[in-house]
Each structure stands twice: as C-alpha cells, then as structure tokens.
Amino acid sequence: MSVARLGKAARLQGKTLVFRDAAVADAEFILGLRTDEAKSRHLSRTSGALADQQAWLAAYAQRDGEAYFVIESLAGDRLGTVRLYDARMVDGHASFCWGSWILSDAAPSSAAIESALMVYAYALDTLGFTNAHFQVNLANERVCAFHERFGAQRVSQDDVEIEYTLANAAIREAMKRYARFLPDPLKVSI
C-alpha cells in the first residue's frame, strides 16, 4: 500500500469557515498569531522577523507534501491557520500529521470543531488518508482533551509532548457525531 499524497488546495469551504492556501501576503497575519504570547506558548518557536515568515511562505509555495491554510470566515476575515504534513505509513495505514493550528480571538466558538472536521474531511475524503498522527505539547491540556474527545489515542509521551494517533473508525465516528458542523460534502477547489 502506498502512502496517500498530501496536496495543496486553493480553497476548502465548510459550513461557516473557509480554508485558503496560505500565501506570502499572509505573512504578517501568521507572524502575529505565531508570536502572540498566549497563542504560541505551546507551539514551536518562530523567528519574530517578518522577512523570515515571508521566506518560509515563499518556500512553502514551491514545496509538495504539505498544505498550509489560512482559516477565514465566509466573509473573508482571517481567523487562524492549520497545516497538514508528514504523510507516512503508521501500522499499515496511510496517516497524516496536522498542526500549526492557531485560532484568533475573533474566531467563533465553533471554529475549533469545524476546522478540525474540515481537516479530517479533506485528508480522508479528498486525499485518501485513513488515519492521523500528531503531537501536542504536554502542557496544552485543553487541546489534549479536545483530541481525546475525537478518539485520539496516546502512543507515547516525553517531558515535552504527547504523540497521538487517531484511527479511521474514530475519525469517522467523530465526523458523524459532529456532522452538524460540516457540510456534506466539503467543497474543495484545487
């Protein structure tokens, strides 16, 4: 079995949110989220230089194997980011990792669940993945609890982070349980 392939999409439209492929023009917005002390305390550190963020986004535009989205409202207000990357086989299943998930204070309370469902719908139904894997900072208890409500299983843990896997059956069950937050099907523009 080959690994499903991560690919960029120009736009994903959910019920109240849109994922738009991140561009160099988003650098200032993304840098603002990534350097916000409260929002970034559980993320990997980033340079505070706008030029570095612009260079990273320019390089991302040329790379294959990942998708980095700006999360927007249907009206086009930027609300956050999310990234899919690290496609690989895990226990015989095509798995993807996701992270860089940051929501602004302006995001509605339903944005977390809707954006997570959009990630799963895109990865499973469009790209052909079956499972997910990801790491969460050990101190990020709210996000750990969020993923565990979706059925994520702790695989390992060190002093800094927890490694999770999320099986296809658990993802599908969560998508069914929270279906009211996601249109069927997700609208994808490649």
C-alpha atoms as an extended CHARMM CRD file, in Angstrom:
* protein
*
       190  EXT
         1         1  MET       CA              0.0000000000        0.0000000000        0.0000000000  PROA      1               0.0000000000
         2         2  SER       CA              1.4200000000        3.4000000000       -0.9290000000  PROA      2               0.0000000000
         3         3  VAL       CA              1.2020000000        6.4630000000        1.2340000000  PROA      3               0.0000000000
         4         4  ALA       CA             -1.6140000000        8.8280000000        0.2530000000  PROA      4               0.0000000000
         5         5  ARG       CA             -0.2480000000       12.1130000000       -1.0010000000  PROA      5               0.0000000000
         6         6  LEU       CA             -0.6710000000       15.4260000000        0.7550000000  PROA      6               0.0000000000
         7         7  GLY       CA             -1.6070000000       18.1580000000       -1.6540000000  PROA      7               0.0000000000
         8         8  LYS       CA             -2.4830000000       21.7940000000       -1.5710000000  PROA      8               0.0000000000
         9         9  ALA       CA             -5.9530000000       23.0650000000       -2.3210000000  PROA      9               0.0000000000
        10        10  ALA       CA             -6.7810000000       26.6200000000       -3.2900000000  PROA      10              0.0000000000
        11        11  ARG       CA             -9.8720000000       26.6180000000       -1.0750000000  PROA      11              0.0000000000
        12        12  LEU       CA            -11.9510000000       24.3850000000        1.1730000000  PROA      12              0.0000000000
        13        13  GLN       CA            -15.3890000000       25.6110000000        2.1780000000  PROA      13              0.0000000000
        14        14  GLY       CA            -17.0480000000       24.3490000000        5.3100000000  PROA      14              0.0000000000
        15        15  LYS       CA            -20.2950000000       25.4220000000        6.8830000000  PROA      15              0.0000000000
        16        16  THR       CA            -19.0950000000       28.7620000000        8.3120000000  PROA      16              0.0000000000
        17        17  LEU       CA            -15.3430000000       28.6260000000        7.5830000000  PROA      17              0.0000000000
        18        18  VAL       CA            -13.0650000000       28.6550000000        4.5630000000  PROA      18              0.0000000000
        19        19  PHE       CA             -9.5300000000       27.2860000000        4.3530000000  PROA      19              0.0000000000
        20        20  ARG       CA             -7.4530000000       29.2260000000        1.8250000000  PROA      20              0.0000000000
        21        21  ASP       CA             -3.9640000000       28.1860000000        0.7410000000  PROA      21              0.0000000000
        22        22  ALA       CA             -1.5120000000       30.3840000000        2.6620000000  PROA      22              0.0000000000
        23        23  ALA       CA              0.4340000000       32.9340000000        0.6190000000  PROA      23              0.0000000000
        24        24  VAL       CA              3.3250000000       35.3170000000        1.2070000000  PROA      24              0.0000000000
        25        25  ALA       CA              0.7540000000       38.1000000000        1.6130000000  PROA      25              0.0000000000
        26        26  ASP       CA             -0.4410000000       36.3350000000        4.8010000000  PROA      26              0.0000000000
        27        27  ALA       CA              2.9660000000       36.5660000000        6.4780000000  PROA      27              0.0000000000
        28        28  GLU       CA              2.1460000000       39.4630000000        8.7940000000  PROA      28              0.0000000000
        29        29  PHE       CA             -1.1180000000       37.8580000000        9.9500000000  PROA      29              0.0000000000
        30        30  ILE       CA              0.5470000000       34.4730000000       10.5380000000  PROA      30              0.0000000000
        31        31  LEU       CA              3.5060000000       36.0410000000       12.3110000000  PROA      31              0.0000000000
        32        32  GLY       CA              1.0870000000       37.9160000000       14.5770000000  PROA      32              0.0000000000
        33        33  LEU       CA             -0.5400000000       34.6270000000       15.6050000000  PROA      33              0.0000000000
        34        34  ARG       CA              2.7490000000       32.7490000000       15.9700000000  PROA      34              0.0000000000
        35        35  THR       CA              4.3400000000       35.4410000000       18.1180000000  PROA      35              0.0000000000
        36        36  ASP       CA              1.2790000000       36.1180000000       20.2920000000  PROA      36              0.0000000000
        37        37  GLU       CA              2.4910000000       35.0400000000       23.7200000000  PROA      37              0.0000000000
        38        38  ALA       CA             -0.7420000000       33.3480000000       24.7870000000  PROA      38              0.0000000000
        39        39  LYS       CA             -1.4660000000       31.6530000000       21.4540000000  PROA      39              0.0000000000
        40        40  SER       CA              2.0430000000       30.3950000000       20.7420000000  PROA      40              0.0000000000
        41        41  ARG       CA              3.1180000000       29.1430000000       24.1540000000  PROA      41              0.0000000000
        42        42  HSD       CA              2.5760000000       25.5060000000       23.0690000000  PROA      42              0.0000000000
        43        43  LEU       CA              3.9740000000       25.8690000000       19.5290000000  PROA      43              0.0000000000
        44        44  SER       CA              7.4840000000       25.5070000000       18.1920000000  PROA      44              0.0000000000
        45        45  ARG       CA              9.2910000000       28.8310000000       18.3330000000  PROA      45              0.0000000000
        46        46  THR       CA              9.4920000000       31.0200000000       15.2730000000  PROA      46              0.0000000000
        47        47  SER       CA             11.6000000000       33.9920000000       14.3260000000  PROA      47              0.0000000000
        48        48  GLY       CA              9.8900000000       37.2960000000       15.0080000000  PROA      48              0.0000000000
        49        49  ALA       CA             11.1500000000       38.6580000000       11.6910000000  PROA      49              0.0000000000
        50        50  LEU       CA              8.5620000000       39.3110000000        9.0070000000  PROA      50              0.0000000000
        51        51  ALA       CA             11.1450000000       38.6070000000        6.2860000000  PROA      51              0.0000000000
        52        52  ASP       CA             11.7100000000       35.1100000000        7.7280000000  PROA      52              0.0000000000
        53        53  GLN       CA              7.9680000000       34.3630000000        7.6620000000  PROA      53              0.0000000000
        54        54  GLN       CA              7.7250000000       35.6650000000        4.1020000000  PROA      54              0.0000000000
        55        55  ALA       CA             10.6710000000       33.4860000000        3.0480000000  PROA      55              0.0000000000
        56        56  TRP       CA              9.1060000000       30.4200000000        4.7230000000  PROA      56              0.0000000000
        57        57  LEU       CA              5.8100000000       31.0090000000        2.8800000000  PROA      57              0.0000000000
        58        58  ALA       CA              7.6040000000       31.5490000000       -0.4470000000  PROA      58              0.0000000000
        59        59  ALA       CA              9.4590000000       28.2530000000        0.0390000000  PROA      59              0.0000000000
        60        60  TYR       CA              6.2210000000       26.5160000000        1.0920000000  PROA      60              0.0000000000
        61        61  ALA       CA              4.5750000000       27.6080000000       -2.1790000000  PROA      61              0.0000000000
        62        62  GLN       CA              7.2670000000       25.6510000000       -4.0620000000  PROA      62              0.0000000000
        63        63  ARG       CA              7.1250000000       22.5020000000       -1.8980000000  PROA      63              0.0000000000
        64        64  ASP       CA              4.9640000000       19.4550000000       -2.2950000000  PROA      64              0.0000000000
        65        65  GLY       CA              3.8340000000       17.1940000000        0.5010000000  PROA      65              0.0000000000
        66        66  GLU       CA              2.0910000000       19.6490000000        2.7840000000  PROA      66              0.0000000000
        67        67  ALA       CA             -0.8720000000       22.0060000000        2.8620000000  PROA      67              0.0000000000
        68        68  TYR       CA             -0.8820000000       25.1870000000        4.9320000000  PROA      68              0.0000000000
        69        69  PHE       CA             -4.1550000000       27.0350000000        5.1920000000  PROA      69              0.0000000000
        70        70  VAL       CA             -5.3480000000       30.3760000000        6.4680000000  PROA      70              0.0000000000
        71        71  ILE       CA             -8.7100000000       29.8530000000        8.1480000000  PROA      71              0.0000000000
        72        72  GLU       CA            -11.2370000000       32.5310000000        7.2340000000  PROA      72              0.0000000000
        73        73  SER       CA            -14.8750000000       33.3430000000        7.8450000000  PROA      73              0.0000000000
        74        74  LEU       CA            -17.1910000000       33.1170000000        4.8390000000  PROA      74              0.0000000000
        75        75  ALA       CA            -16.8840000000       36.9210000000        4.6740000000  PROA      75              0.0000000000
        76        76  GLY       CA            -13.1010000000       36.6450000000        4.2840000000  PROA      76              0.0000000000
        77        77  ASP       CA            -11.9910000000       37.6680000000        7.7830000000  PROA      77              0.0000000000
        78        78  ARG       CA             -8.7840000000       35.8220000000        8.7010000000  PROA      78              0.0000000000
        79        79  LEU       CA             -9.3160000000       33.7210000000       11.8330000000  PROA      79              0.0000000000
        80        80  GLY       CA             -6.3740000000       31.3340000000       12.0770000000  PROA      80              0.0000000000
        81        81  THR       CA             -4.1150000000       28.7420000000       10.4770000000  PROA      81              0.0000000000
        82        82  VAL       CA             -3.7620000000       24.9790000000       10.1590000000  PROA      82              0.0000000000
        83        83  ARG       CA             -1.2100000000       22.7730000000        8.3870000000  PROA      83              0.0000000000
        84        84  LEU       CA             -1.2380000000       19.1680000000        7.1410000000  PROA      84              0.0000000000
        85        85  TYR       CA              2.1290000000       17.4610000000        6.6490000000  PROA      85              0.0000000000
        86        86  ASP       CA              4.2260000000       14.3140000000        7.2970000000  PROA      86              0.0000000000
        87        87  ALA       CA              2.3880000000       11.7260000000        5.2050000000  PROA      87              0.0000000000
        88        88  ARG       CA              3.5690000000        8.2390000000        6.1420000000  PROA      88              0.0000000000
        89        89  MET       CA              2.5330000000        4.7010000000        6.8480000000  PROA      89              0.0000000000
        90        90  VAL       CA              1.7050000000        4.0640000000       10.5130000000  PROA      90              0.0000000000
        91        91  ASP       CA              0.8670000000        0.4800000000       11.4360000000  PROA      91              0.0000000000
        92        92  GLY       CA             -0.0600000000       -0.2270000000        7.8210000000  PROA      92              0.0000000000
        93        93  HSD       CA             -2.3440000000        2.8060000000        7.4320000000  PROA      93              0.0000000000
        94        94  ALA       CA             -1.8470000000        5.9690000000        5.3440000000  PROA      94              0.0000000000
        95        95  SER       CA             -1.5290000000        8.6250000000        8.0310000000  PROA      95              0.0000000000
        96        96  PHE       CA             -1.0340000000       12.3830000000        8.0280000000  PROA      96              0.0000000000
        97        97  CYS       CA              0.0160000000       14.8170000000       10.7160000000  PROA      97              0.0000000000
        98        98  TRP       CA             -1.6050000000       18.1460000000       11.3440000000  PROA      98              0.0000000000
        99        99  GLY       CA             -0.7160000000       21.1270000000       13.4740000000  PROA      99              0.0000000000
       100       100  SER       CA              0.1880000000       24.8280000000       13.3650000000  PROA      100             0.0000000000
       101       101  TRP       CA             -3.4520000000       25.1170000000       14.4270000000  PROA      101             0.0000000000
       102       102  ILE       CA             -3.9870000000       28.5830000000       15.8040000000  PROA      102             0.0000000000
       103       103  LEU       CA             -7.2940000000       30.4180000000       16.0970000000  PROA      103             0.0000000000
       104       104  SER       CA             -7.5080000000       34.1540000000       16.6900000000  PROA      104             0.0000000000
       105       105  ASP       CA             -9.6050000000       35.7040000000       19.4320000000  PROA      105             0.0000000000
       106       106  ALA       CA            -12.0520000000       36.7630000000       16.6890000000  PROA      106             0.0000000000
       107       107  ALA       CA            -12.8240000000       33.1440000000       15.7600000000  PROA      107             0.0000000000
       108       108  PRO       CA            -16.3080000000       31.9550000000       16.7650000000  PROA      108             0.0000000000
       109       109  SER       CA            -16.5320000000       29.2970000000       19.4600000000  PROA      109             0.0000000000
       110       110  SER       CA            -17.4470000000       26.6620000000       16.8600000000  PROA      110             0.0000000000
       111       111  ALA       CA            -14.2950000000       27.3170000000       14.7930000000  PROA      111             0.0000000000
       112       112  ALA       CA            -12.1920000000       24.7100000000       16.6060000000  PROA      112             0.0000000000
       113       113  ILE       CA            -14.5420000000       21.8220000000       15.9480000000  PROA      113             0.0000000000
       114       114  GLU       CA            -15.4340000000       22.9240000000       12.4170000000  PROA      114             0.0000000000
       115       115  SER       CA            -11.7950000000       23.4340000000       11.4190000000  PROA      115             0.0000000000
       116       116  ALA       CA            -10.7910000000       20.0270000000       12.8440000000  PROA      116             0.0000000000
       117       117  LEU       CA            -13.6280000000       18.3570000000       10.9240000000  PROA      117             0.0000000000
       118       118  MET       CA            -12.5640000000       20.1840000000        7.7500000000  PROA      118             0.0000000000
       119       119  VAL       CA             -9.0170000000       18.8690000000        8.1990000000  PROA      119             0.0000000000
       120       120  TYR       CA            -10.2930000000       15.3100000000        8.5400000000  PROA      120             0.0000000000
       121       121  ALA       CA            -12.7960000000       15.5710000000        5.6780000000  PROA      121             0.0000000000
       122       122  TYR       CA            -10.1220000000       16.9280000000        3.3220000000  PROA      122             0.0000000000
       123       123  ALA       CA             -7.4690000000       14.3970000000        4.3510000000  PROA      123             0.0000000000
       124       124  LEU       CA             -9.7470000000       11.3460000000        4.2540000000  PROA      124             0.0000000000
       125       125  ASP       CA            -12.3140000000       12.0930000000        1.5750000000  PROA      125             0.0000000000
       126       126  THR       CA            -10.2120000000       14.1150000000       -0.8780000000  PROA      126             0.0000000000
       127       127  LEU       CA             -6.6290000000       12.9530000000       -0.3220000000  PROA      127             0.0000000000
       128       128  GLY       CA             -7.2680000000        9.3240000000        0.6190000000  PROA      128             0.0000000000
       129       129  PHE       CA             -5.7100000000        9.1190000000        4.0780000000  PROA      129             0.0000000000
       130       130  THR       CA             -7.1880000000        6.7430000000        6.6270000000  PROA      130             0.0000000000
       131       131  ASN       CA             -5.5560000000        7.7820000000        9.9130000000  PROA      131             0.0000000000
       132       132  ALA       CA             -3.9440000000       10.7670000000       11.6010000000  PROA      132             0.0000000000
       133       133  HSD       CA             -0.9690000000       11.2330000000       13.8980000000  PROA      133             0.0000000000
       134       134  PHE       CA              0.1310000000       14.3740000000       15.7020000000  PROA      134             0.0000000000
       135       135  GLN       CA              1.9640000000       15.7420000000       18.6880000000  PROA      135             0.0000000000
       136       136  VAL       CA              0.5590000000       18.0170000000       21.3660000000  PROA      136             0.0000000000
       137       137  ASN       CA              2.5440000000       19.8920000000       23.9740000000  PROA      137             0.0000000000
       138       138  LEU       CA              2.0710000000       18.1370000000       27.3180000000  PROA      138             0.0000000000
       139       139  ALA       CA              1.0540000000       21.4010000000       28.9900000000  PROA      139             0.0000000000
       140       140  ASN       CA             -1.6530000000       22.0760000000       26.3950000000  PROA      140             0.0000000000
       141       141  GLU       CA             -4.3440000000       20.2610000000       28.3650000000  PROA      141             0.0000000000
       142       142  ARG       CA             -7.3120000000       21.7960000000       26.5080000000  PROA      142             0.0000000000
       143       143  VAL       CA             -6.0500000000       20.6140000000       23.1180000000  PROA      143             0.0000000000
       144       144  CYS       CA             -5.1920000000       17.1770000000       24.5200000000  PROA      144             0.0000000000
       145       145  ALA       CA             -8.7490000000       16.8650000000       25.8480000000  PROA      145             0.0000000000
       146       146  PHE       CA            -10.1600000000       18.0770000000       22.5140000000  PROA      146             0.0000000000
       147       147  HSD       CA             -8.2950000000       15.4050000000       20.5490000000  PROA      147             0.0000000000
       148       148  GLU       CA             -9.1330000000       12.7000000000       23.0770000000  PROA      148             0.0000000000
       149       149  ARG       CA            -12.8540000000       13.5280000000       22.7000000000  PROA      149             0.0000000000
       150       150  PHE       CA            -12.3400000000       12.7530000000       18.9980000000  PROA      150             0.0000000000
       151       151  GLY       CA            -10.9350000000        9.3510000000       19.9740000000  PROA      151             0.0000000000
       152       152  ALA       CA             -7.2050000000       10.0870000000       19.7130000000  PROA      152             0.0000000000
       153       153  GLN       CA             -5.0290000000        7.5430000000       21.4940000000  PROA      153             0.0000000000
       154       154  ARG       CA             -1.8100000000        8.4080000000       23.3000000000  PROA      154             0.0000000000
       155       155  VAL       CA              1.0270000000        6.4170000000       21.7590000000  PROA      155             0.0000000000
       156       156  SER       CA              3.9820000000        7.8800000000       23.6180000000  PROA      156             0.0000000000
       157       157  GLN       CA              4.9480000000       10.7790000000       25.8050000000  PROA      157             0.0000000000
       158       158  ASP       CA              8.1350000000       12.5130000000       26.8470000000  PROA      158             0.0000000000
       159       159  ASP       CA              8.7990000000       15.5260000000       29.0560000000  PROA      159             0.0000000000
       160       160  VAL       CA              7.5650000000       17.9330000000       26.3690000000  PROA      160             0.0000000000
       161       161  GLU       CA              4.8630000000       16.3690000000       24.2130000000  PROA      161             0.0000000000
       162       162  ILE       CA              2.3810000000       13.5800000000       23.6900000000  PROA      162             0.0000000000
       163       163  GLU       CA              2.2950000000       11.5930000000       20.4490000000  PROA      163             0.0000000000
       164       164  TYR       CA             -1.2340000000       10.6950000000       19.3490000000  PROA      164             0.0000000000
       165       165  THR       CA             -2.7470000000        8.5090000000       16.6730000000  PROA      165             0.0000000000
       166       166  LEU       CA             -6.3190000000        8.6840000000       15.5040000000  PROA      166             0.0000000000
       167       167  ALA       CA             -7.7360000000        5.6600000000       13.7130000000  PROA      167             0.0000000000
       168       168  ASN       CA            -10.1070000000        5.8590000000       10.7750000000  PROA      168             0.0000000000
       169       169  ALA       CA            -13.0470000000        4.4530000000       12.7370000000  PROA      169             0.0000000000
       170       170  ALA       CA            -12.6360000000        7.1190000000       15.4330000000  PROA      170             0.0000000000
       171       171  ILE       CA            -12.3490000000        9.9010000000       12.8580000000  PROA      171             0.0000000000
       172       172  ARG       CA            -15.4540000000        8.6930000000       11.0340000000  PROA      172             0.0000000000
       173       173  GLU       CA            -17.3680000000        8.3990000000       14.3040000000  PROA      173             0.0000000000
       174       174  ALA       CA            -16.3880000000       11.9510000000       15.2930000000  PROA      174             0.0000000000
       175       175  MET       CA            -17.3770000000       13.2430000000       11.8430000000  PROA      175             0.0000000000
       176       176  LYS       CA            -20.7500000000       11.5460000000       12.2680000000  PROA      176             0.0000000000
       177       177  ARG       CA            -21.2110000000       12.7650000000       15.8600000000  PROA      177             0.0000000000
       178       178  TYR       CA            -20.3890000000       16.3820000000       14.9430000000  PROA      178             0.0000000000
       179       179  ALA       CA            -21.9340000000       16.3270000000       11.4390000000  PROA      179             0.0000000000
       180       180  ARG       CA            -23.9440000000       19.4740000000       12.1330000000  PROA      180             0.0000000000
       181       181  PHE       CA            -20.6760000000       21.4620000000       11.9600000000  PROA      181             0.0000000000
       182       182  LEU       CA            -19.7070000000       20.3100000000        8.4650000000  PROA      182             0.0000000000
       183       183  PRO       CA            -21.4270000000       20.3360000000        5.0740000000  PROA      183             0.0000000000
       184       184  ASP       CA            -21.5870000000       17.0320000000        3.2220000000  PROA      184             0.0000000000
       185       185  PRO       CA            -19.5360000000       17.0190000000        1.1300000000  PROA      185             0.0000000000
       186       186  LEU       CA            -16.8200000000       19.5330000000        1.9450000000  PROA      186             0.0000000000
       187       187  LYS       CA            -16.4070000000       21.8920000000       -1.0310000000  PROA      187             0.0000000000
       188       188  VAL       CA            -12.8530000000       21.5930000000       -2.3560000000  PROA      188             0.0000000000
       189       189  SER       CA            -11.2800000000       23.8030000000       -5.0570000000  PROA      189             0.0000000000
       190       190  ILE       CA             -7.9050000000       22.5090000000       -6.2060000000  PROA      190             0.0000000000
